[in-house]
């Protein structure tokens, strides 16, 4: 259970949430919604104990499992399987049992007997924590999330960002925590894994808070909705499911509008009458009282909600370039003996539009990092053409320097012709204004990092955009802005996405299938692969 009392959240001097009080008990499956930057991620961090509110308190009972939007693991040399098992401490016990097994084969009698006693004690502890049944349970959860035995046997350092995130989600679901806090859990999942997760969470008996822009997930899972209204700094609580919440919000808006119109009509009549009476000295006091009554009448009405602001996005006018601004030949990548892809060729002509498809772990993100010059290929080379200006949107926001401010990151992306005034103007259109531009990029929420990364593309004058899951973490209105920008951009695009709408907006000419490196003309037959890939 989680109990929050009088919670106040701030982003710098900006108030996000004022004096919110609520409880999340077993069986509560809460959908936490609100526009990007409203404070959803900040609130979940506070509930998870990884952040402090400006005021108020949070108390928890039982274990809390928290999946941040941008999970980071400590030791990347750990095997994926051991990382999942660590949720119940089984990884340590299994490692110690293996060491004891080796010692039991020692020629020295004393060493062998000591190892046997140690193994017996460890086996008892292992059995108490669920033993081999727990191992099987962990493997089943991981498999449902697209992690097979081969992947589980690899070190985290060899996995893609999407695979590592699925390892973290598997770990949290396996933990047996009484309360789950999940920030965009469907990011990087294929269609089958999303369907499995939807059913799993629907039957979850503990408390749950989920941040998601996946409407089907919200419809299937949540039985309460918390709407974080950044304009008013309030948390509106609805003890109903998703569809009933939408209906209630719509009904509330109509009621507010009707009540406001009635109050304005009555107040206007009172004010008009008061104006007529003010001219007569004997009725001046009555007129004044009538005006106060009209003011109180308007003050007592809730008024229409202010519409959430949305970042206005148009990708840059591409800088002039040659016929083929980017070319790659013979690219390959392996991790140890594990081959990811090999002998990939790709030519990006001026204005061309390419979608990269492949199952999770096929190397899509790795390929984009090579094209961007972030990673070196094992073999092959990337050749920049005449006039190339690259714009790279990284799935995990690695393109941001988290030690620098929002404004400093923007300046680093803009050409010399952009002055600070112009840079600040673009930031304002992406909802970064005032003190927000001085915030460290490291404290931004996932949605804010997405907006900053996109703003950096806008000032880049890029003629080739490398976009890795650009619609992740975005609310529907912000997603619509990106899709509109894709439709109108005149430069070349290489896109990695699970979002069918993004592919429709791009209208690609070609696809590249990984790990085989097969290139083909785009056709609607490939559309079914997008959500699966």
C-alpha distance (Angstrom), angle and dihedral (degrees) to the residues before:
residue distance angle dihedral
X1 . . .
X2 3.81 . .
X3 3.81 123.3 .
X4 3.81 120.1 -171.3
X5 3.80 121.9 -170.1
X6 3.80 126.9 -169.6
X7 3.81 94.3 -20.2
X8 3.79 116.6 -172.1
X9 3.81 120.7 -173.6
X10 3.78 127.8 -171.0
X11 3.80 136.5 -177.9
X12 3.78 100.9 -153.3
X13 3.78 104.8 -53.1
X14 3.82 93.4 -21.8
X15 3.79 116.1 104.6
X16 3.80 112.2 -132.1
X17 3.79 101.3 169.8
X18 3.77 131.4 9.2
X19 3.81 126.0 -158.1
X20 3.81 99.8 -27.9
X21 3.80 118.7 177.1
X22 3.81 124.6 -175.5
X23 3.82 145.3 134.7
X24 3.79 130.8 -135.1
X25 3.80 112.1 -159.4
X26 3.79 134.8 174.3
X27 3.80 109.7 -62.0
X28 3.82 94.0 24.2
X29 3.80 108.7 124.0
X30 3.79 104.2 -174.4
X31 3.79 125.2 -167.7
X32 3.83 107.8 -152.8
X33 3.80 108.2 -156.3
X34 3.80 139.1 170.5
X35 3.77 138.6 118.1
X36 3.81 122.3 -60.6
X37 3.80 110.0 -76.9
X38 3.81 93.7 21.0
X39 3.81 90.8 119.5
X40 3.81 104.2 -98.3
X41 3.81 94.5 132.1
X42 3.80 91.1 43.0
X43 3.81 90.5 52.8
X44 3.82 93.7 49.5
X45 3.82 90.6 49.5
X46 3.81 89.0 54.2
X47 3.81 91.6 47.9
X48 3.82 89.1 49.8
X49 3.80 91.5 52.0
X50 3.80 92.9 -114.4
X51 3.79 94.1 112.0
X52 3.78 139.3 30.7
X53 3.83 125.8 -124.6
X54 3.80 120.0 -127.6
X55 3.81 86.0 -121.5
X56 3.79 138.3 -5.4
X57 3.80 131.5 43.8
X58 3.81 142.2 -95.9
X59 3.80 123.8 -152.5
X60 3.79 124.8 -172.7
X61 3.78 135.8 -170.6
X62 3.79 122.1 -162.9
X63 3.79 127.9 9.8
X64 3.82 119.3 -40.9
X65 3.81 119.4 -152.1
X66 3.82 112.4 -155.1
X67 3.80 126.0 -168.8
X68 3.81 107.7 -171.2
X69 3.76 119.9 -154.0
X70 3.78 90.5 -114.4
X71 3.84 105.9 30.5
X72 3.79 119.2 -162.4
X73 3.79 123.2 -164.5
X74 3.77 123.7 -156.0
X75 3.82 109.2 -139.6
X76 3.81 110.9 35.8
X77 3.82 90.6 -173.9
X78 3.82 90.4 70.7
X79 3.80 116.0 105.8
X80 3.80 114.5 -108.5
X81 3.82 90.2 -122.3
X82 3.81 91.9 53.3
X83 3.80 90.9 48.6
X84 3.82 90.4 56.3
X85 3.82 92.8 45.0
X86 3.81 91.0 49.6
X87 3.80 88.3 76.1
X88 3.84 87.5 79.7
X89 3.81 98.3 27.0
X90 3.80 91.9 -106.0
X91 3.80 94.2 125.8
X92 3.81 92.6 65.6
X93 3.81 93.2 46.3
X94 3.82 93.4 48.8
X95 3.82 91.2 48.9
X96 3.81 90.9 49.9
X97 3.84 91.4 47.0
X98 3.81 90.5 53.4
X99 3.79 90.1 50.8
X100 3.82 90.5 48.5
X101 3.82 90.3 50.1
X102 3.79 90.3 56.1
X103 3.81 91.5 48.0
X104 3.82 90.3 50.7
X105 3.81 88.0 66.0
X106 3.81 91.9 55.6
X107 3.82 117.2 123.1
X108 3.80 91.7 -133.3
X109 3.83 110.3 92.6
X110 3.80 95.1 -149.1
X111 3.81 92.9 49.7
X112 3.80 90.8 46.8
X113 3.82 94.0 49.7
X114 3.80 92.2 45.9
X115 3.82 89.7 50.9
X116 3.81 91.4 49.5
X117 3.81 91.5 53.3
X118 3.80 90.3 47.3
X119 3.80 92.1 48.2
X120 3.82 91.2 50.4
X121 3.80 91.4 51.5
X122 3.81 92.4 46.9
X123 3.80 92.0 47.3
X124 3.81 89.7 54.2
X125 3.81 90.4 50.8
X126 3.81 90.1 46.3
X127 3.82 90.9 51.8
X128 3.81 91.5 48.3
X129 3.83 90.0 55.6
X130 3.80 92.5 51.6
X131 3.78 100.3 -84.0
X132 3.78 120.0 -152.5
X133 3.80 91.6 -9.4
X134 3.81 88.4 61.7
X135 3.81 90.7 49.5
X136 3.79 88.8 52.1
X137 3.81 90.7 48.3
X138 3.82 91.3 51.9
X139 3.81 91.2 48.9
X140 3.82 90.7 49.1
X141 3.82 92.9 52.2
X142 3.80 91.7 46.3
X143 3.80 91.8 48.6
X144 3.82 91.2 51.1
X145 3.82 87.7 54.4
X146 3.80 92.5 51.9
X147 3.82 100.1 -95.6
X148 3.79 111.3 128.0
X149 3.82 128.2 -168.7
X150 3.80 91.7 -90.8
X151 3.81 92.5 56.5
X152 3.82 92.9 43.2
X153 3.80 88.9 56.6
X154 3.81 93.3 56.4
X155 3.83 128.0 89.7
X156 3.81 114.1 -105.0
X157 3.81 89.4 -116.9
X158 3.82 90.1 68.2
X159 3.81 95.0 52.6
X160 3.78 128.8 91.2
X161 3.79 120.9 -111.4
X162 3.80 90.0 -103.9
X163 3.81 92.0 51.2
X164 3.82 92.2 49.4
X165 3.79 89.9 51.0
X166 3.82 90.2 52.4
X167 3.80 89.1 49.9
X168 3.82 88.5 55.1
X169 3.81 92.0 47.7
X170 3.82 90.3 49.0
X171 3.81 89.5 49.6
X172 3.81 93.0 52.2
X173 3.81 94.8 46.1
X174 3.81 89.6 47.9
X175 3.81 92.6 48.8
X176 3.82 94.1 80.3
X177 3.81 90.3 -134.5
X178 3.81 115.7 176.2
X179 3.82 91.6 -136.7
X180 3.82 128.1 34.0
X181 3.81 125.6 -157.8
X182 3.81 108.4 -169.3
X183 3.80 121.3 -177.9
X184 3.83 109.8 -162.6
X185 3.83 94.5 -28.9
X186 3.83 94.6 177.5
X187 3.82 94.2 61.8
X188 3.84 109.6 119.1
X189 3.81 93.1 9.5
X190 3.79 122.9 125.2
X191 3.81 122.1 -131.2
X192 3.82 95.4 -93.0
X193 3.81 92.8 49.9
X194 3.80 91.6 48.2
X195 3.81 90.5 52.3
X196 3.82 90.6 50.1
X197 3.82 92.8 47.7
X198 3.80 90.6 48.9
X199 3.82 91.1 55.7
X200 3.81 92.5 43.2
X201 3.80 93.9 53.0
X202 3.79 92.3 42.8
X203 3.81 88.9 61.7
X204 3.81 96.1 39.6
X205 3.81 110.8 127.9
X206 3.81 99.3 -162.8
X207 3.79 130.3 71.6
X208 3.80 117.7 -69.2
X209 3.80 136.5 -170.9
X210 3.80 114.6 -175.7
X211 3.80 129.1 -177.0
X212 3.77 108.9 -160.4
X213 3.78 143.1 145.6
X214 3.81 89.5 -157.6
X215 3.80 101.4 110.9
X216 3.81 93.7 -168.1
X217 3.80 90.2 55.2
X218 3.80 91.9 49.6
X219 3.80 92.2 47.5
X220 3.80 92.8 50.6
X221 3.80 100.4 40.6
X222 3.80 118.3 27.8
X223 3.80 125.8 83.3
X224 3.82 95.1 174.4
X225 3.81 131.3 39.3
X226 3.81 128.3 -154.1
X227 3.81 112.7 -165.5
X228 3.80 114.1 -161.7
X229 3.80 106.6 -151.8
X230 3.80 106.6 -160.6
X231 3.81 92.9 -172.5
X232 3.80 93.3 60.0
X233 3.81 99.1 25.7
X234 3.80 90.2 -126.7
X235 3.79 136.3 129.8
X236 3.81 110.2 -138.6
X237 3.81 111.1 -156.9
X238 3.81 122.3 -153.2
X239 3.81 118.4 -175.5
X240 3.80 93.0 -155.6
X241 3.80 138.6 85.7
X242 3.78 125.3 -88.5
X243 3.81 100.5 -89.3
X244 3.81 92.4 44.1
X245 3.82 88.4 48.9
X246 3.81 92.2 54.4
X247 3.81 90.4 48.3
X248 3.81 92.0 47.4
X249 3.82 91.7 48.7
X250 3.79 90.1 51.3
X251 3.82 91.2 47.5
X252 3.81 90.7 48.3
X253 3.80 91.6 51.3
X254 3.81 91.9 51.7
X255 3.81 90.7 47.8
X256 3.82 92.2 49.2
X257 3.78 91.3 49.1
X258 3.82 92.5 48.1
X259 3.82 94.0 46.6
X260 3.80 91.7 47.1
X261 3.80 92.4 50.6
X262 3.84 91.7 49.3
X263 3.80 92.4 47.6
X264 3.80 92.2 48.1
X265 3.80 90.8 49.7
X266 3.81 93.2 50.4
X267 3.80 93.2 42.5
X268 3.80 91.2 50.4
X269 3.82 90.5 52.9
X270 3.83 90.9 49.9
X271 3.80 92.6 47.9
X272 3.78 91.4 48.7
X273 3.80 91.0 51.4
X274 3.81 91.3 45.7
X275 3.81 91.3 53.2
X276 3.80 90.3 54.8
X277 3.82 92.0 49.6
X278 3.81 96.1 46.9
X279 3.79 91.8 74.6
X280 3.81 90.8 65.4
X281 3.80 114.0 73.7
X282 3.82 92.3 -150.0
X283 3.82 90.8 57.8
X284 3.83 99.9 39.2
X285 3.82 93.9 102.3
X286 3.80 92.2 48.1
X287 3.79 89.9 49.0
X288 3.79 91.1 51.4
X289 3.81 91.3 50.3
X290 3.80 89.8 49.3
X291 3.81 91.5 53.3
X292 3.83 91.4 49.9
X293 3.79 89.3 50.9
X294 3.82 90.1 53.3
X295 3.81 90.7 50.2
X296 3.82 91.9 49.6
X297 3.79 89.8 48.7
X298 3.83 91.6 56.0
X299 3.81 93.2 42.1
X300 3.81 91.3 55.0
X301 3.78 94.4 57.8
X302 3.79 121.2 88.0
X303 3.79 98.9 -137.3
X304 3.77 127.0 -152.4
X305 3.79 118.3 -52.8
X306 3.78 115.7 -102.2
X307 3.79 108.5 -113.0
X308 3.80 114.9 -113.6
X309 3.78 114.0 -103.8
X310 3.79 117.2 -116.8
X311 3.80 126.4 -155.9
X312 3.80 109.6 -109.7
X313 3.78 107.9 -133.3
X314 3.75 132.6 -167.0
X315 3.77 119.5 156.9
X316 3.83 115.8 -125.1
X317 3.75 128.7 -85.2
X318 3.81 98.9 -100.7
X319 3.79 118.4 -114.5
X320 3.84 115.5 -116.3
X321 3.80 114.2 -87.7
X322 3.78 143.5 164.3
X323 3.80 126.6 -85.1
X324 3.84 93.9 -87.5
X325 3.81 109.9 27.0
X326 3.83 94.7 174.9
X327 3.79 132.5 30.6
X328 3.82 132.8 171.6
X329 3.79 127.5 -171.4
X330 3.80 134.5 -175.0
X331 3.80 95.7 -4.8
X332 3.79 117.7 174.7
X333 3.78 137.6 166.6
X334 3.81 131.7 -169.0
X335 3.79 133.8 172.6
X336 3.79 106.6 -147.6
X337 3.80 105.7 -54.0
X338 3.81 91.4 -18.4
X339 3.80 111.1 102.3
X340 3.83 113.5 -152.7
X341 3.81 100.1 -179.3
X342 3.78 135.9 -27.2
X343 3.81 140.6 -156.2
X344 3.82 97.4 5.4
X345 3.82 116.7 174.6
X346 3.79 123.5 -170.6
X347 3.79 133.5 168.5
X348 3.81 117.8 -166.2
X349 3.78 110.2 -159.7
X350 3.78 124.0 -163.5
X351 3.82 108.7 -72.3
X352 3.83 94.9 1.1
X353 3.81 120.9 147.2
X354 3.81 120.3 -146.8
X355 3.82 132.1 175.8
X356 3.82 119.2 -156.5
X357 3.81 112.6 -147.9
X358 3.79 131.7 -175.6
X359 3.79 142.0 121.1
X360 3.79 118.8 -77.7
X361 3.79 107.9 -75.0
X362 3.81 93.6 26.6
X363 3.82 90.2 116.6
X364 3.82 103.4 -102.1
X365 3.81 94.8 138.6
X366 3.81 91.1 40.7
X367 3.82 90.4 54.5
X368 3.82 92.3 51.2
X369 3.82 90.4 48.4
X370 3.82 88.9 53.6
X371 3.80 92.1 48.8
X372 3.81 88.9 49.4
X373 3.80 92.1 51.0
X374 3.81 93.1 -116.5
X375 3.85 94.8 114.7
X376 3.79 129.5 32.6
X377 3.83 117.4 -130.7
X378 3.80 119.8 -123.0
X379 3.80 87.9 -128.2
X380 3.79 135.0 3.8
X381 3.77 129.9 34.0
X382 3.79 144.3 -105.3
X383 3.79 114.1 -132.3
X384 3.82 121.2 -161.4
X385 3.77 113.5 -144.8
X386 3.80 129.7 -144.5
X387 3.80 113.1 -55.0
X388 3.82 96.1 0.8
X389 3.80 114.9 172.1
X390 3.81 111.7 178.8
X391 3.77 126.6 -155.0
X392 3.80 113.0 -167.9
X393 3.80 123.9 -167.9
X394 3.82 106.8 -167.2
X395 3.79 120.3 -150.3
X396 3.84 92.4 -137.0
X397 3.84 93.8 35.6
X398 3.82 91.0 -112.3
X399 3.80 87.6 149.5
X400 3.83 88.9 72.8
X401 3.79 120.2 88.5
X402 3.81 99.5 -136.5
X403 3.82 91.4 -164.7
X404 3.81 91.5 62.0
X405 3.78 131.7 69.7
X406 3.79 126.7 -102.3
X407 3.82 89.8 -105.0
X408 3.82 93.5 48.3
X409 3.80 91.5 51.2
X410 3.79 89.8 51.5
X411 3.80 93.5 49.1
X412 3.81 90.3 51.9
X413 3.82 90.4 56.6
X414 3.81 97.6 44.4
X415 3.82 123.1 85.3
X416 3.81 118.7 -115.8
X417 3.80 90.3 -98.9
X418 3.82 89.7 69.7
X419 3.80 112.2 88.3
X420 3.81 123.5 -155.7
X421 3.80 91.4 -102.8
X422 3.81 91.0 57.5
X423 3.80 91.7 45.1
X424 3.81 91.1 51.4
X425 3.79 90.0 48.3
X426 3.82 91.2 55.5
X427 3.81 90.3 46.4
X428 3.81 88.8 52.4
X429 3.80 90.3 55.2
X430 3.83 86.8 54.5
X431 3.82 90.5 52.6
X432 3.83 96.3 -101.9
X433 3.79 107.5 126.7
X434 3.81 139.6 145.5
X435 3.80 113.3 -3.1
X436 3.83 91.2 -4.7
X437 3.82 91.0 82.3
X438 3.82 90.5 60.5
X439 3.82 94.0 54.4
X440 3.78 117.6 112.1
X441 3.80 112.1 -105.1
X442 3.79 86.9 -131.5
X443 3.82 93.2 70.2
X444 3.81 95.9 50.0
X445 3.79 121.2 113.3
X446 3.80 119.4 -116.6
X447 3.80 90.9 -99.5
X448 3.81 91.9 49.1
X449 3.82 91.2 49.0
X450 3.79 87.9 51.6
X451 3.81 90.9 52.2
X452 3.81 92.3 47.7
X453 3.81 92.2 48.2
X454 3.80 90.2 50.7
X455 3.81 91.6 46.5
X456 3.81 88.5 53.9
X457 3.81 88.9 55.1
X458 3.80 90.8 51.9
X459 3.83 93.3 58.4
X460 3.81 94.6 39.4
X461 3.84 99.2 84.3
X462 3.82 84.6 -141.1
X463 3.79 118.5 177.7
X464 3.83 92.8 -170.4
X465 3.80 119.9 45.4
X466 3.81 120.7 -163.3
X467 3.80 105.6 -163.1
X468 3.82 120.9 -172.8
X469 3.83 111.2 -170.4
X470 3.84 93.9 -35.8
X471 3.83 95.0 175.1
X472 3.82 95.8 56.7
X473 3.84 115.2 116.1
X474 3.81 93.3 14.5
X475 3.79 128.6 127.7
X476 3.83 116.3 -127.3
X477 3.82 94.8 -97.1
X478 3.82 93.3 50.3
X479 3.81 90.7 45.3
X480 3.80 89.0 53.7
X481 3.82 89.2 54.4
X482 3.81 91.2 54.6
X483 3.79 92.4 48.0
X484 3.79 89.6 51.0
X485 3.81 90.8 49.8
X486 3.81 91.3 50.8
X487 3.79 91.0 52.5
X488 3.81 93.9 54.2
X489 3.83 102.5 35.6
X490 3.81 111.7 115.1
X491 3.79 99.1 -161.9
X492 3.80 130.4 81.5
X493 3.82 121.1 -76.2
X494 3.80 132.6 -162.1
X495 3.80 106.8 -169.3
X496 3.81 133.5 -167.1
X497 3.80 112.7 -173.7
X498 3.80 147.7 139.8
X499 3.82 88.7 -153.6
X500 3.79 112.7 104.6
X501 3.82 90.1 -165.7
X502 3.80 90.8 58.6
X503 3.80 91.2 53.8
X504 3.81 91.0 47.4
X505 3.82 89.5 51.8
X506 3.80 92.7 48.4
X507 3.82 94.0 49.8
X508 3.83 91.6 -154.5
X509 3.75 124.3 -146.4
X510 3.81 96.5 -158.2
X511 3.78 142.7 17.6
X512 3.78 130.8 -148.6
X513 3.82 114.8 -152.3
X514 3.82 117.6 -151.7
X515 2.97 142.7 -121.3
X516 3.83 90.1 18.8
X517 3.81 94.5 48.6
X518 3.81 92.2 -134.5
X519 3.80 113.6 162.4
X520 3.80 122.5 -155.8
X521 3.78 141.7 161.8
X522 3.80 113.6 -90.4
X523 3.77 117.1 -100.2
X524 3.79 134.2 168.2
X525 3.82 88.6 -110.0
X526 3.80 86.9 74.3
X527 3.80 93.6 54.2
X528 3.81 92.6 85.0
X529 3.81 89.3 60.1
X530 3.80 94.7 60.7
X531 3.81 99.5 79.3
X532 3.81 91.3 37.2
X533 3.79 95.8 49.5
